[in-house]
Amino acid sequence: MRRNPGERGHNPDLRSPSCSIRATAVRVCVTSVNNQNLSQRDQAVIWHPCTQMKDHEVLPVIPIRRGHGVWLEDFDGKRYLDAISSWWVNLFGHANPYINAAVRGQLETLEHVLLAGFTHEPAVCLAERLLSLAPVGLTRCFYADNGSSAIEVALKMSFHYWLNAGQARKTRFVTLANSYHGETLGALAVGDVDLYKKTYAPLLMTAITAPSPDCYNLERGESWAEHSTRKFLEMESILAEHADEVCAVIVEPLVQCAGSMRMYDPVYLTRLREACDRYGVHLIADEIAVGFGRTGTLFACEQAGITPDFLCLSKGITGGYLPLSAVLTRDRIYQAFYGDYTAQKAFLHSHSYTGNALACTAGLATLDLFEKDDVLKRNRVLSGVMAEATKSFSDHPHVAEVRQTGMILAIEMVKDKLTREPYDWRERRGLTVYRHGLERGVLLRPLGNVVYFMPPYVITPEEIGFMAEVAFEGIQRATAH
Ligand SMILES: *Cc1c(COP(=O)(O)O)cnc(C)c1O
């Protein structure tokens, strides 16, 4: 339906004096933009993600003018070190010259073409390269355009595989307590973070939830490996009981990122892989956050020496440039969908921007950077620097634990160090750390009472020092009374 052009901007309050949309469709800004006027205009029109908008009455959004490396700069010239890689997507810094050049080059030839019936070079190259880097046995790449969609794809593919294989009873999924897989309804259903899930419970399929192997609550003297192995026993009995109705187990390998950066031992994944095979259940590895070098290896599954049946990738896949996701799977699964059209076995799932050419190009440039610079080796050094910079944090009277897996380091603030009684969430202690960080020029965005670092891999040791110093001050301030 076409709208009458006169209708545009019928609400005069929404028309900004500084911007006008001319016939040339070029946005022309005539008055100077600063933090204050842009955040006011934002507040009039934008509904932000993961935000109680009323908070912005006291804490305005920060308009970013440009980025460079780990730094973001606002319209008043203030700089912020992006300690969380802009929601875990950025790997090689903002406005990375190499990725910029690659995307710019692609822009001149092809921006996008539908991926049904057509293809393009960046999509083919990226699939080839991802499959060659991924754990052995993954031979097919299905593209989508964001992380949650990749999860939907994996869930549907797993269910549909069993259906095509004549096992229509398999309709359920097993998930881990405290897991997070995205926020579309299917992804939410297999997640377990109340904050995002509880409200929508009436809309969701019910998953079977196994205890998390996370190692925050170790018994005295227990190692991570012992703890995770012990936790596996309950997963084993769930599989023993439910295997005939279960399509797949879905996990975030090694780190439950949105679930407060809780971490566990690779042995759990090794045991889980073996059990899934034994019980005839798929294993879905959601490496959307932990893939691409975050945990010390290119993919976290490598540390357990396993190949999942579905490997979900997004976030860092484009170096943080453009939305893209991929689900890598096995030939056996692909073959179960392959046949005459009239057999009606095909996987008819699609998203408009699936395999977008610019996004795939950013993905290829990102993989180039991994190869050119021996990133994993440098990350081992940087991880050591992060550990060193936070060495004394665990002595703090309100820090229960400092934990780390590769380029993810998390600090858990508690009310009572001995009993580990958490702070009441209503006190919003993490928000105090956030605000302190912004004042000092570091973008930290704690998950509740957990302050964490997940910086771009181009961060320097000096910048890590600064990030840690500001985080510590923030923790002091947040726990002062
Ligand atoms: C971010 C995330 C998702 C969802 O990805 P979106 O692109 O935000 O939809 C899924 N799983 C994990 C582990 C994530 O961290």
PDBQT file of the ligand as one rigid body, heavy atoms in Angstrom, charges set to zero:
ROOT
HETATM    1  C1  LIG A 501      23.458 -12.958  21.405  1.00  0.00    +0.000 C 
HETATM    2  C2  LIG A 501      23.172 -14.398  21.493  1.00  0.00    +0.000 A 
HETATM    3  C3  LIG A 501      22.124 -14.981  20.772  1.00  0.00    +0.000 A 
HETATM    4  C4  LIG A 501      21.149 -14.182  19.952  1.00  0.00    +0.000 C 
HETATM    5  O1  LIG A 501      21.737 -13.486  18.897  1.00  0.00    +0.000 OA
HETATM    6  P1  LIG A 501      20.992 -12.193  18.324  1.00  0.00    +0.000 P 
HETATM    7  O2  LIG A 501      21.756 -11.838  17.105  1.00  0.00    +0.000 OA
HETATM    8  O3  LIG A 501      21.073 -11.156  19.395  1.00  0.00    +0.000 OA
HETATM    9  O4  LIG A 501      19.583 -12.595  18.037  1.00  0.00    +0.000 OA
HETATM   10  C5  LIG A 501      21.965 -16.348  20.859  1.00  0.00    +0.000 A 
HETATM   11  N1  LIG A 501      22.791 -17.094  21.604  1.00  0.00    +0.000 NA
HETATM   12  C6  LIG A 501      23.800 -16.574  22.312  1.00  0.00    +0.000 A 
HETATM   13  C7  LIG A 501      24.693 -17.476  23.101  1.00  0.00    +0.000 C 
HETATM   14  C8  LIG A 501      24.014 -15.206  22.309  1.00  0.00    +0.000 A 
HETATM   15  O5  LIG A 501      24.987 -14.672  23.057  1.00  0.00    +0.000 OA
ENDROOT
TORSDOF 0
